[in-house]
Amino acid sequence: MLERHVFLIGMPGCGKSSLGKRVAGNMRIPYVDMDQRISDIVGCTVSEMFERYGEQAFRNAETNTLIQLTRETPSLISTGGGTVLRENNRAIMRNSGVIVLIDRPLEEILGDIKLDRRPLLAQKGLGEVERLYHERIDIYRSVADFVMDNSNGYHAGLRGLEQIMRHMGC
């Protein structure tokens, strides 16, 4: 049982959703994928939301979703890659949980990211992934309570995240 939320942050393609969902299942704790929650509420995919309403509307939905999640049972939460860009979102996460950076080397992200599933990246390509990485990595590192190295494969990532969760008393 979690006492506080655990927020997974990091670049698109770093493993937040795949690792978070699996670790939550293994540890029998609640799991929320914020992008999926937003899609369920809005009734369309994140990509469609970006196309129809724009990035600002999506970022507002992220903030509203974070606020709503703080009122729910503590969960392991995979955030969107850009959630940490707003100071308000960083404050919400700091005040209601623990923040874990899933840190994966840029080269590995570039090697297997599915651009067609990433609304901000689909049209701009891998160069945009690299630009976002350099724009965001310092923010991710500055806000993280824990950093989990995800450079040694999926199973090592699972073990690493489970170790962090156990360290927190889960």
BALOBA-1460 file (C-alpha; in Angstrom, 3 decimals):
// residues 170
<rec num="1" residu="m" x="0.000" y="0.000" z="0.000"/>
<rec num="2" residu="l" x="1.324" y="3.408" z="-0.950"/>
<rec num="3" residu="e" x="1.238" y="6.248" z="1.533"/>
<rec num="4" residu="r" x="1.905" y="8.888" z="-1.133"/>
<rec num="5" residu="h" x="1.720" y="8.997" z="-4.900"/>
<rec num="6" residu="v" x="4.800" y="8.015" z="-6.876"/>
<rec num="7" residu="f" x="5.159" y="10.069" z="-10.057"/>
<rec num="8" residu="l" x="7.284" y="8.674" z="-12.873"/>
<rec num="9" residu="i" x="8.805" y="11.406" z="-15.019"/>
<rec num="10" residu="g" x="11.127" y="11.352" z="-18.008"/>
<rec num="11" residu="m" x="11.389" y="11.610" z="-21.750"/>
<rec num="12" residu="p" x="8.929" y="9.980" z="-24.120"/>
<rec num="13" residu="g" x="10.329" y="6.524" z="-24.757"/>
<rec num="14" residu="c" x="12.216" y="6.237" z="-21.457"/>
<rec num="15" residu="g" x="9.964" y="3.489" z="-20.077"/>
<rec num="16" residu="k" x="7.566" y="5.299" z="-17.729"/>
<rec num="17" residu="s" x="4.415" y="3.555" z="-18.907"/>
<rec num="18" residu="s" x="5.765" y="0.078" z="-19.616"/>
<rec num="19" residu="l" x="7.776" y="-0.130" z="-16.398"/>
<rec num="20" residu="g" x="5.156" y="1.612" z="-14.262"/>
<rec num="21" residu="k" x="2.309" y="-0.642" z="-15.328"/>
<rec num="22" residu="r" x="4.338" y="-3.812" z="-14.831"/>
<rec num="23" residu="v" x="5.817" y="-2.814" z="-11.461"/>
<rec num="24" residu="a" x="2.412" y="-1.744" z="-10.156"/>
<rec num="25" residu="g" x="0.977" y="-5.095" z="-11.203"/>
<rec num="26" residu="n" x="3.859" y="-7.016" z="-9.643"/>
<rec num="27" residu="m" x="3.565" y="-5.071" z="-6.384"/>
<rec num="28" residu="r" x="-0.248" y="-4.981" z="-6.417"/>
<rec num="29" residu="i" x="-0.512" y="-1.221" z="-6.160"/>
<rec num="30" residu="p" x="-2.794" y="1.121" z="-8.121"/>
<rec num="31" residu="y" x="-1.442" y="2.435" z="-11.416"/>
<rec num="32" residu="v" x="-2.476" y="5.426" z="-13.527"/>
<rec num="33" residu="d" x="-1.152" y="6.402" z="-16.944"/>
<rec num="34" residu="m" x="-1.910" y="10.130" z="-17.145"/>
<rec num="35" residu="d" x="-2.062" y="10.222" z="-20.950"/>
<rec num="36" residu="q" x="-4.561" y="7.347" z="-20.906"/>
<rec num="37" residu="r" x="-6.608" y="9.044" z="-18.151"/>
<rec num="38" residu="i" x="-6.738" y="12.257" z="-20.181"/>
<rec num="39" residu="s" x="-7.722" y="10.321" z="-23.323"/>
<rec num="40" residu="d" x="-10.516" y="8.582" z="-21.420"/>
<rec num="41" residu="i" x="-11.841" y="11.884" z="-20.063"/>
<rec num="42" residu="v" x="-11.632" y="13.813" z="-23.337"/>
<rec num="43" residu="g" x="-12.794" y="10.930" z="-25.513"/>
<rec num="44" residu="c" x="-9.946" y="10.996" z="-27.999"/>
<rec num="45" residu="t" x="-6.277" y="10.081" z="-28.177"/>
<rec num="46" residu="v" x="-3.569" y="12.480" z="-27.057"/>
<rec num="47" residu="s" x="-2.568" y="12.919" z="-30.713"/>
<rec num="48" residu="e" x="-6.145" y="13.806" z="-31.654"/>
<rec num="49" residu="m" x="-6.366" y="16.209" z="-28.727"/>
<rec num="50" residu="f" x="-3.222" y="18.013" z="-29.905"/>
<rec num="51" residu="e" x="-4.634" y="18.243" z="-33.437"/>
<rec num="52" residu="r" x="-8.109" y="19.402" z="-32.396"/>
<rec num="53" residu="y" x="-7.408" y="21.638" z="-29.422"/>
<rec num="54" residu="g" x="-3.671" y="22.359" z="-29.391"/>
<rec num="55" residu="e" x="-0.857" y="21.819" z="-26.926"/>
<rec num="56" residu="q" x="-2.095" y="24.413" z="-24.427"/>
<rec num="57" residu="a" x="-5.400" y="22.583" z="-23.974"/>
<rec num="58" residu="f" x="-3.535" y="19.330" z="-23.418"/>
<rec num="59" residu="r" x="-1.193" y="20.933" z="-20.856"/>
<rec num="60" residu="n" x="-4.237" y="22.335" z="-19.029"/>
<rec num="61" residu="a" x="-5.763" y="18.850" z="-19.014"/>
<rec num="62" residu="e" x="-2.507" y="17.495" z="-17.529"/>
<rec num="63" residu="t" x="-2.635" y="20.001" z="-14.694"/>
<rec num="64" residu="n" x="-6.318" y="19.296" z="-14.011"/>
<rec num="65" residu="t" x="-5.622" y="15.562" z="-14.042"/>
<rec num="66" residu="l" x="-2.752" y="15.955" z="-11.567"/>
<rec num="67" residu="i" x="-5.005" y="17.909" z="-9.226"/>
<rec num="68" residu="q" x="-7.704" y="15.222" z="-9.495"/>
<rec num="69" residu="l" x="-5.178" y="12.430" z="-8.870"/>
<rec num="70" residu="t" x="-4.043" y="14.057" z="-5.625"/>
<rec num="71" residu="r" x="-7.567" y="13.484" z="-4.318"/>
<rec num="72" residu="e" x="-7.515" y="9.773" z="-5.152"/>
<rec num="73" residu="t" x="-5.912" y="6.713" z="-3.572"/>
<rec num="74" residu="p" x="-2.118" y="6.976" z="-3.748"/>
<rec num="75" residu="s" x="-0.927" y="5.353" z="-6.970"/>
<rec num="76" residu="l" x="2.083" y="4.790" z="-9.171"/>
<rec num="77" residu="i" x="1.545" y="7.399" z="-11.884"/>
<rec num="78" residu="s" x="3.221" y="7.614" z="-15.292"/>
<rec num="79" residu="t" x="3.213" y="11.253" z="-16.316"/>
<rec num="80" residu="g" x="3.527" y="12.600" z="-19.827"/>
<rec num="81" residu="g" x="7.014" y="13.683" z="-20.881"/>
<rec num="82" residu="g" x="6.080" y="17.363" z="-20.759"/>
<rec num="83" residu="t" x="4.188" y="17.361" z="-17.459"/>
<rec num="84" residu="v" x="7.204" y="18.753" z="-15.578"/>
<rec num="85" residu="l" x="7.440" y="21.806" z="-17.850"/>
<rec num="86" residu="r" x="4.927" y="23.732" z="-15.742"/>
<rec num="87" residu="e" x="6.162" y="24.843" z="-12.340"/>
<rec num="88" residu="n" x="2.624" y="24.387" z="-11.025"/>
<rec num="89" residu="n" x="2.712" y="20.702" z="-12.012"/>
<rec num="90" residu="r" x="6.094" y="20.250" z="-10.353"/>
<rec num="91" residu="a" x="4.688" y="21.783" z="-7.150"/>
<rec num="92" residu="i" x="1.611" y="19.535" z="-7.243"/>
<rec num="93" residu="m" x="3.803" y="16.440" z="-7.598"/>
<rec num="94" residu="r" x="6.271" y="17.567" z="-4.890"/>
<rec num="95" residu="n" x="3.459" y="18.311" z="-2.439"/>
<rec num="96" residu="s" x="1.572" y="15.068" z="-2.930"/>
<rec num="97" residu="g" x="4.163" y="12.435" z="-3.642"/>
<rec num="98" residu="v" x="7.600" y="11.243" z="-4.573"/>
<rec num="99" residu="i" x="9.069" y="11.910" z="-8.015"/>
<rec num="100" residu="v" x="11.117" y="9.243" z="-9.788"/>
<rec num="101" residu="l" x="13.023" y="10.065" z="-12.967"/>
<rec num="102" residu="i" x="13.254" y="7.147" z="-15.381"/>
<rec num="103" residu="d" x="16.577" y="8.141" z="-16.933"/>
<rec num="104" residu="r" x="17.414" y="6.544" z="-20.246"/>
<rec num="105" residu="p" x="20.223" y="7.605" z="-22.570"/>
<rec num="106" residu="l" x="19.164" y="9.655" z="-25.566"/>
<rec num="107" residu="e" x="20.746" y="7.172" z="-27.980"/>
<rec num="108" residu="e" x="18.537" y="4.347" z="-26.666"/>
<rec num="109" residu="i" x="15.403" y="6.484" z="-26.840"/>
<rec num="110" residu="l" x="16.231" y="7.471" z="-30.425"/>
<rec num="111" residu="g" x="16.831" y="3.829" z="-31.291"/>
<rec num="112" residu="d" x="13.368" y="2.559" z="-30.506"/>
<rec num="113" residu="i" x="10.888" y="5.402" z="-29.963"/>
<rec num="114" residu="k" x="7.646" y="5.041" z="-31.884"/>
<rec num="115" residu="l" x="7.186" y="8.533" z="-33.309"/>
<rec num="116" residu="d" x="3.691" y="7.833" z="-34.627"/>
<rec num="117" residu="r" x="2.495" y="7.466" z="-31.014"/>
<rec num="118" residu="r" x="4.033" y="10.771" z="-29.925"/>
<rec num="119" residu="p" x="1.975" y="13.805" z="-30.975"/>
<rec num="120" residu="l" x="4.688" y="16.395" z="-30.426"/>
<rec num="121" residu="l" x="7.266" y="14.316" z="-32.247"/>
<rec num="122" residu="a" x="5.422" y="12.644" z="-35.111"/>
<rec num="123" residu="q" x="5.739" y="15.517" z="-37.579"/>
<rec num="124" residu="k" x="9.173" y="16.737" z="-36.556"/>
<rec num="125" residu="g" x="11.114" y="13.470" z="-36.347"/>
<rec num="126" residu="l" x="14.085" y="12.324" z="-34.295"/>
<rec num="127" residu="g" x="15.716" y="15.764" z="-34.290"/>
<rec num="128" residu="e" x="12.810" y="16.965" z="-32.171"/>
<rec num="129" residu="v" x="13.376" y="14.132" z="-29.687"/>
<rec num="130" residu="e" x="16.977" y="15.247" z="-29.313"/>
<rec num="131" residu="r" x="15.974" y="18.909" z="-28.920"/>
<rec num="132" residu="l" x="13.381" y="18.053" z="-26.255"/>
<rec num="133" residu="y" x="15.870" y="15.868" z="-24.411"/>
<rec num="134" residu="h" x="18.363" y="18.713" z="-24.101"/>
<rec num="135" residu="e" x="15.583" y="21.159" z="-23.186"/>
<rec num="136" residu="r" x="14.082" y="18.943" z="-20.462"/>
<rec num="137" residu="i" x="16.800" y="16.771" z="-18.920"/>
<rec num="138" residu="d" x="17.956" y="19.383" z="-16.398"/>
<rec num="139" residu="i" x="14.356" y="19.990" z="-15.305"/>
<rec num="140" residu="y" x="13.793" y="16.259" z="-14.857"/>
<rec num="141" residu="r" x="16.948" y="15.886" z="-12.791"/>
<rec num="142" residu="s" x="16.257" y="18.944" z="-10.642"/>
<rec num="143" residu="v" x="12.768" y="17.814" z="-9.631"/>
<rec num="144" residu="a" x="13.468" y="14.089" z="-9.077"/>
<rec num="145" residu="d" x="13.635" y="12.608" z="-5.589"/>
<rec num="146" residu="f" x="15.074" y="9.413" z="-7.095"/>
<rec num="147" residu="v" x="16.750" y="8.697" z="-10.417"/>
<rec num="148" residu="m" x="16.375" y="5.223" z="-11.897"/>
<rec num="149" residu="d" x="18.902" y="4.341" z="-14.593"/>
<rec num="150" residu="n" x="17.053" y="2.585" z="-17.403"/>
<rec num="151" residu="s" x="20.015" y="1.910" z="-19.675"/>
<rec num="152" residu="n" x="20.438" y="-1.818" z="-19.063"/>
<rec num="153" residu="g" x="17.307" y="-3.278" z="-20.609"/>
<rec num="154" residu="y" x="13.701" y="-3.791" z="-19.614"/>
<rec num="155" residu="h" x="14.214" y="-6.420" z="-16.904"/>
<rec num="156" residu="a" x="16.959" y="-4.402" z="-15.212"/>
<rec num="157" residu="g" x="14.607" y="-1.411" z="-15.341"/>
<rec num="158" residu="l" x="11.881" y="-3.430" z="-13.639"/>
<rec num="159" residu="r" x="14.270" y="-4.487" z="-10.878"/>
<rec num="160" residu="g" x="15.537" y="-0.924" z="-10.461"/>
<rec num="161" residu="l" x="12.068" y="0.593" z="-10.146"/>
<rec num="162" residu="e" x="10.942" y="-2.164" z="-7.771"/>
<rec num="163" residu="q" x="14.012" y="-1.485" z="-5.593"/>
<rec num="164" residu="i" x="13.130" y="2.204" z="-5.416"/>
<rec num="165" residu="m" x="9.520" y="1.340" z="-4.534"/>
<rec num="166" residu="r" x="10.679" y="-1.022" z="-1.765"/>
<rec num="167" residu="h" x="13.091" y="1.626" z="-0.482"/>
<rec num="168" residu="m" x="10.061" y="3.883" z="-0.067"/>
<rec num="169" residu="g" x="8.307" y="1.182" z="1.949"/>
<rec num="170" residu="c" x="6.018" y="-0.282" z="-0.697"/>
